[in-house]
Amino acid sequence: MKDLGKINSTQVYGLWKNLTVSLLAVIATIVFSKLLPYYLSPVTALLVASGLYVYIYNERLNSIKSCIVPGVAILNSIVVYAFFTIILNLMHVWGLFQMPKEFVFFTDPFIPSLILNPISWIVLTITFFERRHMKACRDCRSLRSFGGQRGAGGVLNSEAHIQMKNFIIMSGVLSLAVWAYYQFFYIDVNVNARDSYIFTWLTVIGIILDWLYFSWRYYNLYLDLKENDELITPSELRDMTAKTYLRFYVVSGNYLYLTNEAYDPNSSREKVVDTPFFTKQSMNGIYGEDVKRLIERMTGVEGGELKFFYGRKSTDDDKHSLLRYFYFLDGDISDYPELATKGEWIPFDKVKYLYSNMPNKMAELAVYDITRLATIILTEKIFNEEGYRKNGIKSYSPTFNLPDVRKSNIDFQDDKWIQISLFNSDTPLFKFKKWLRAQTQKSRKKIG
């Protein structure tokens, strides 16, 4: 199953390209503010942000997925800078308070870096800690459930985190440097060559050096992945035959049949806890009868109840899919002391403890699957389809077991309950946000 852990070479290129476009947007914001009349600075920033938004939107539509969160964070930084600058200047014009001329774009000199750098640091820091609530991240986590979808060892995800941390440090250091110079060395007479270097070109040079570092980093990352056979090219993807990967969770009562000697293609660890029933079929799709015959042969037990869990297609192409199934066995585990595939019966309470406290001991796909299962079942128990609690007790914390899964009629393929778990009556200003979403959807329908 090593194919599941490989990363598309186009995704590595996408990391570098997204970084390059985002950093170019920041440089353009600074340079155009220097070259054009100062009063056009916020307008220029909004135009640059518009171009970056179009690029990021097209990337989201692209079938080759790379993390866009760093780009979104920089986009937000530029937009907040533009509006913050406008608000400051309006307050200055209205006489609410007086500001130094370096912050007023109607006077000379206006110094954008005094505002842009600290605003960027604030926005980047907030985005870094709140990124899991972003729609882009939620969609990404859903796609990762294919397996290896984000590359060997989650490399794309970790690289996006490194980019964000690097941007935060860089904007913080540049903010300190620019403000320290402004407070202790800048003389409010005229902007000399040294002032221009510190206020404008220091930030530009810092960004260029950052870009050179990441260019070197991703070139070496590409070479390392290629050397370790963890890279797959678009041409190889096109030449590959259709494959359907099947994962089975065999259940008896409240016990799950697992092995602690599984190989995880997304991890460097040799052995993890996972289902031992994992197979690949060289075909695009498979009939239910064939699926049942497969699991009966792998378990050596006939007559169990096969129940579809959920499935995902690879975002790299439409030829690869990963399907999950439950195979419920009647009776007690004493009726099945040994199955045809090596493993052992583990109480589901122990599985939940392992999942909650030592998820690194489990295969990444198993963690994704249990997360989806628990999220959907518990959300359906707590909330109705409108997102409101079924009872008014906020402290109500239900549990579930495997017999509940067998009896459930929930469609686990549907993301409805996932969305409700992220946006429900426990969300601050839920009713207002729900109304706002409804109005937005109506507007989009009218435009469409």
N, C-alpha and C positions, 0 to 999 in steps of 0.2 A: 504493500500500500504506500510505497514511498512516493508515488506520483502525486499523492494528495499533499505532500509537504513541499512540493516545488513551487518556486516563485516565477512568475512570468517576467521575462527581461524587460518588457514594455512597462511594467509597473515600477521597476527600478529607475528607468528613464523618466517616468512620470513624477517620481519623487523629486528628481533634479529639476525637471521642467517647471513644476509647480513652485518650487523654491525660487527659481530664477525669475519667473514672471512676477511673483510677489515682491521680491526685493527690488526689481526694476520699478515697480509701482511706487515704492517708497522713495527711490532715488529721483524718479520723475517728479514726485510731489515737492521734493526739496529744491531740485534744480530749476523747475519752472517758476517756483516762488521767487527764486533769485533773479531769473532772466526777465520775467514779465513784471508789469506794474504790481506793486504790493497788494492793492485792493482786489486783484484777481486771484490771490492765493487760495482762498476757500473755494472759489469756483473751479480753479484748476484741480484742487484736491478732489472735489466731487466728480469731475470728469474722469480723472485717473481711477477713482473708485468704481465708477460706472464701467469702465473698460475691464477692470479686474473682476467685477461681478459677472460680466458676460463670459469671461474666460472660465471662471469657477463653475458657472451654471452649465457651460458646455462640457466641462470635465465630469460633472455629475451625470450627464447624459451619456458619456463615453462608456463603452462596455468594458474597458480596461480600467479597473478601479485602483486609484492611489489615494492616500489620505489627503483631504482638502482642508482639514481643520487649521493648519498653519496659515494657509491662504485666507481663509475666512477671518481668522484673528487679525491679520494685517489689514484686510479690507475694513473690518470694523474700526480698527485704529485710525485709519485715514478718514473715515466718515465721522467718527467722534471728534477728531481734531478739527475738521472743517466746521462742524456745527458749534463746537465749543468756542472756536475763534470768532465766529459770527456773533454768538451770544455775548461774549466778552466785549466785543466792539460796539454792539448795540447798547449795552449797559453803560459803556463809556460815553457814547454819543448822547444818551438820555440823561447824563449827569448823575447817574446812580453812584458812581465812584470814578476816580481818576486813576488811570494806569500809566506806567512808563511808556514812552513812545515805541519802545522795542516790541510791545505787545499790540500795537494799534496799526492795522494795515493801511490806514490813511496817511501815515506819517513815515518819514525816513529817519533811521532805518527800522524796518520791521524784521524781526528775527524769528522765523517759524520754528527752528529747532528747540527754542525755549519752551514751546508748547507741545510740539509733535513728539519729542522724545519721552517726556514724562507721561503724556496721554497714552502713548504706545505701551509703555511699561505697565500702566494700570490695566488697560484693556487686555493685553496679552496674559497678564497674571490672572485676571478674572476668567478669561476663556480657558486657560489651562486647568483651573480647578473646577470649572463648571462644564467642561467639554462633554462629559458623559450624558448630560441632559440635552445636548444638541441633536437635532434631527439627523444630521449627517453621521454622527457617531452611533445613533440608534440603528440607522439603516446598515451601517458598517458591521455592527455586532450581529445583526440578522444574517448578513451575507457570509460572515466568517463561519457560520454553522455548517457551511459546505464541507469544510475541512481543508486546511492548507490554503484557504481562500485568500488569506492575507500574507501568504508566503511562509517559508521555512522558519519555524521558531517565532512567528509573529514579527518578522523583521520589519515589515512596512509600518506596523503599528508602533514598534519601539523607535523607529527612525523618526516618525512624526512627533513622538514625545521629545526626542532629542532636539529636533528643530525648534519646538516650542520653548524648551528650557533655554536653548541657545539664544533665541530671540529675546526672552525675558532678561537674561544676563546682559546681552549686548545693549538693549534699550536702557537698562538700568545704569550701566557703566557710562554710556554716552550722556544720559541725563545728568549724572553727577559731574561729569567732566565739563559739560556746557554751562551748567548752573554755577559750578565752583568758579569757572573763569569769569562768568558774568558778575558774580558777587565780589570777587577779590581782585580781578585784574583789568576788567573792562572799564574804560574811561568814556564817559558819556559826552564825547565831543564829536567824533566822527569814527567811522568803521575803517580801520587800517587793514593792511594785508594779514596781520596776525589774527585780528578779530574775525575777518572773513574766513580764514582757514579753520578756526575753532568752531565758529557758529554754523558754517555750511559744509566745508570740505572734510572736516573730521568725521562727521556722520556718514558722508558718502564713501569715504575711504574705508571706514569701519565696515560698512555694508559690503563693499567689494571684497575686502579681505575675508569676510564671512562666506561670501559666495565661492571664493577660491578654495576655502577649506572644505566646504561641502562638495564641491566638484571633485576634489581629490578623494574625499571620503567615499563618494558613490562610485567612482571609477574603481577603487580598491574593493568595495563591496561587490561590484559586478564580477571582478576577477576571482574573489574568494568563493562566491556562489557557483561560478562556472567550474572552478577547480574541484569543489566538493560535490559536483553533480546535483546541485540544488536549484539549477536554473533551467528554464524551459523557454525556448524562443517561439515567436508567433508562427514561424514556418513549421516547427515541430508540432505545435498545437493543431495546425491545419491538417497535417499528415496523420495525426492520431485517429484511430478508430473510435467510434462511440463506446462509452463505458457507463455502466450503471453500478454504483457501489451500494451494497446493502449492509445495514447494521441491524442486528436483532437483539432485543432485550428479552431474555427468557425469564418468566416469572412463575412462581408457584406460591400461592398465598401471599404473604408479605415478605417473601424472599426473592432476591435477584441473583441470577447465576453469573458470576464474574470470575475473572482471572487476574492475578497480580503480576503476571509475566507478559503483559501485552506491550507491543511496540507502538509508540506514538510518533507519527511522522512529523508532528509540529514541535517535538521536544528532543533535546539532546540526551535526555535520560534514557537508559536502556529498557527499564521495566516500569510500567505503571499499571494501575488498576483500570480495567476496561472490560467490556463485553468480549468474550472470545469469538462471538459469532459475527464475523466481518468478512465479506466476500466481494468479489468483483466479477461482473458479467460483461463480456465484450458485445454489448448491444445497447441500443437506445430505447430504454424502457423494458419492462418485463411484466408478464401477466401474473395475476394473483395466485393462480393455481401453481405456476412455476415457483413463485416465491415460497409458497407453503411446502412444496416438495423439497426445496432447498433446506429450509430450516428443520424439516422432519429428518432429513438425512444428516444434518449437522448435529442434531440433538440425539437422534436415535429414538425419538418419541413421536408417535403419530397421534392424531386426534385432538391436538391442542387448538386453542382459539387464536387465530392470527388477526391482529388488529393494526391497521396502519397508524403510525405516529405522525410523521411529517417528512417532507423531502425538500431538497433544494437543487437547483441547477447551478453549474459553474457560471460565473460572470465572464469568464474568458471566452466561452463558446456555448453553444446549445447542445453539445454532444455528450457532456458529462453531467451526471446527476448522482446525488447521494440520498438514499431513501432509508428511513428508520421504521422499524416494526416492533410491536410487542408480540410475544408468543406466550400465551397464558396456558399453563398446565393445570388440570384439575387435580384435586386431592392435596396431599401433603408432600413436603420434600422427602419424607421417608419412603415415598413411593418411587422416588427417582434418585437413589443414592449415587449413581454415576450416569453421566451423559456421555455421548459419543465424543464430545470435544472436552478437553481438559479444562477444569475450573472448579469452583466450589459455590455452594449456596451461602449467601451473606444476607443477614437481616437488613431490611430496608432502613431501619433506624440507624444501623451502623454505617450504611451508605450515606445517609443524610449527615451524620456526624463527620464522616470523612470529607464530604463535599463542603461543609461549612467551615471546618477547622484546618483541613490539610488538602485543599484542592490541587496543590502541586503534585500530590501522590496519584492523582487520577489523570486519565487521558483527557486532552483538551476537548475532544468531541464529546466525551461523556459529561464533562462539566457543562458544556453548552446545552446538551440535551436535557440534563436534569434541571438546569436553570429555566429552560423553556417550559418543561413539564410543571415545575413548581409554580412558576409565575402565572401560567394560564389557569391551573386548577385553583390556586389560592385567590386569585383575582376574581374568578367567577363565583367563589364562595362569599366574597366580601362585597362586591359591587354588582349592580345591575348593568344592563347594556347602555344605559345613559350615563354611566359613571358615578351614580349616587350609591351610597352605602345602603345595603339591604336592611340594616338596622342602625340605630343611632349611636351605638357603642363604639367609639373610636379605638378603644383598647382591645377590641375583639381581634384575636389572632388565631385563626383556624389552623388545623394541621391536615395532612392527608397521608394516605398509605396506598399501597399498590392495588388492593381490592377496590379502592375508590377509582383508580385509573381504569380498571377493567369495567366497572359499572358505568363510567362516565360516557355521555353522548356528545361531549364537546369535540368540535372539529379543531384538532391541534395544528392543522395546517394553516388555519386562518389566524392572521395577526391581530384580530380584533381585540382580544383580551390583553395582548401585549401592549397595545396602544392605550387601553383603559388603565393598565397598571401604571403607565407613565403620566397619564392625565386624567384625574378623577376628582371627586369632591374634596379630597384631602389637599389638593393643590390650592395655594393661595389665590384668591380672586377667581375661583373656578367658574362661577356663573357668568361673570363678565367676560372672561377669556373664551368661554364656550359660545357666548353670544357673538363675540368679535369674530371667532372662526366661522360661524354660520354666515355672518354678513360678508366675510371675505370670499367664502365659497359661492355665495349668490352673485357677487360681483364678477368672479371668474367665469361663471356660467353665462352671464349676460355678455361678457366680452367674447367668450367662445362662440 
